[in-house]
């Protein structure tokens, strides 16, 4: 990752932030210049998992730059070819649906569209309670999209939440390296 510029976008699956923030640190430690992006919801919502201000502070400290969180913040990603790789982690069911449908009304989906126009890899780390329900068709559509890759994922609680799937965030850096080479890290499902 040394010398690469990696966009790292977080969406509102707040229960996974404690697993995702160490991934940002790992990328920075590996020499990547990490550009932080927070969805509008992630940027401004306090939850039982922590305050928005605390998450922003932790991420900005790691990345040594302010979080991008508006449409105008992320729009230059495409025309200026700012990123070698864009990671969306966690990638919620809402964001999956928007990406699959070409909807770019949030800073994360606009960042993805702007980045993909340069034919560069987009890595998605799914975290949604409906991955094997309503979001399944969107995952399927994105699996066939050019330059879109996934962090390996699996059911996190099959007995209590049979449709819920979460990425293996411990493999995010490995999946990022594979995506940079145009490869989907396997096995995709565990």
N, C-alpha and C positions, 0 to 999 in steps of 0.2 A: 504493500500500500504506500510505500515511501514515495513521496512526490506526487501522489494522485490527489485530486480534489473530489471529495465524496459528499454529496448532499445526504442528509439524514433527516427524514421527515417522520414526526410522531403524530399519530391520530389518537382519538379518545378512548382507547382501551386502557384506562388508567391502572387497572390491576396488574398490568404487565410492565409498567414503567420501571419497577425495581429490577427487572431482568434486562430491559432495553438500555438503560443508561450505562451500565457497564460495557455494553457493546460499543457505544459511542467512545468510551474511554479506550477500549481495545483498539479501535481504528486509529484514534489519535496517537496512541502509544506505538502503533505500527508505522507511524510517519505520515498518515493521511492528513490532509488539510480538510477538516470536517466543517461543512456549512450546515448549521442547524436550522430546521424548519419545523414549526409547530402549526398544526391545524388551528383554526380559529377557536374550536372547542378546547383543544389541549392548551392553548395559550392562555385562556382566561377562566378556566373552570377549576374551582376548588372541590375536592372530593374527599372521601374517607381515606383515600390512599395518599393524600398530601395536597398542599396548596399549589396553585399555578405559579405563584411567585417563587416558591422553593424549587420547583422543577426547572423553571426558566433559569434561575440562578445557577443551579448545578450544571445544566447543559452549557450555558454561556461560559462558565468557568473552565469546563473541559475543552470547549471549542475555541476559546479566547476570541469570541466575536458574538455580536448580538444575534438573537433568534430572528429569522425571517418569519413573518406571520400574516402578511397581507398579499393580495393579488399583485399589487404594484411592486412588492418586495421580490416576488419570485418570477415575474414576467421576463426579466432579462436572462434567465437561465438558458433559454433556447437561443435567442439571437446572438448572445455573447459566448455560447458554448462553454458555460462556466464549469460544468461537472463532467468527470470521467464516469461516474456511477451515481445513481440516485437510489437510496434505500428508503422504503416506507416500512417502518417498524415501530409500533404495531400498525398493521393495516386492517382496519375494521371492515365489517360487512358493508357499511355505508360507502366507504371509500372504494372497496372492490366493485360495488355496483356502479358507481360513477365512472371508474376507470373502464370497466367493461362496456359501458354505454357511451363513452366519449364525452361525459359531462365534466366541465372544468370550472365549476362555480366555487371552488374552495382553493386556498393557496396550495394545498398538497396536490390536488388533481391538476391544477394549472402547472405546477412545477413538473409533474410527471409528463404532461403533454408537451411542455416546452422542451424538456430533456429528451423525450423520445423522438422529437423531430430531427435530432442530430444522430439518430440510429445508434444510440449508446444505451448500455444496459440499465434496466430498472429492476430492482430486487424487492420483492414483496414478502413481508413476514406476517402471515395471516394470524389474526386473533379475533375470533368472532364466535358467538354462541349459535349462529345459524349457518355455519360453513357446510354442513351436510343437509341443510334445508334450503331456505330461500337463496342463500349465497352460493350454493353449489354450481348453478348455471354460470354465475359470473366468474368463479374460479376456473371452470371449464373453458370459457371464452378467453380468459387471460392466459391459460396454459398454451393456447395456440397462437398467441400474439407474438410478433417478432420483437426481439430484444427485451422480453419480459421473462423474469426468472423468479423462482420462489425459494425461500428458506424451507428446508424440510419441515414437515408439520404432521401432527397427529391429534387424535382425540385426547383431551385433557381430563375428562371425567365421564367416561362412557355410561356409567350407571346413572348418574344424576343429571347429566347434560349430554344426551346422546348425539346431538347435532353440533356440539361445540368442538372447535379445532384451534390449536395454538401452535405457532411455529416453535421449533427447537432453537431458542435464541443462543444457546451455546454453540451452535453451528453457523451463526450469522456471518462471522468473518470468513469462514471457509466457503460459504455459499457466495459471498461477495467476490472472493478471488476466482471462483469458478465462473461467475457471471461475467467478470471482466475478460475472461477467455472465451466467452460465448457458449458456456456449458451450464446445464442444469445439474446442480449437485444431487446425487442419488444416494440412497433411495429417497424419493420425494415424500413418500408417505411412510409413517412408522406406526 
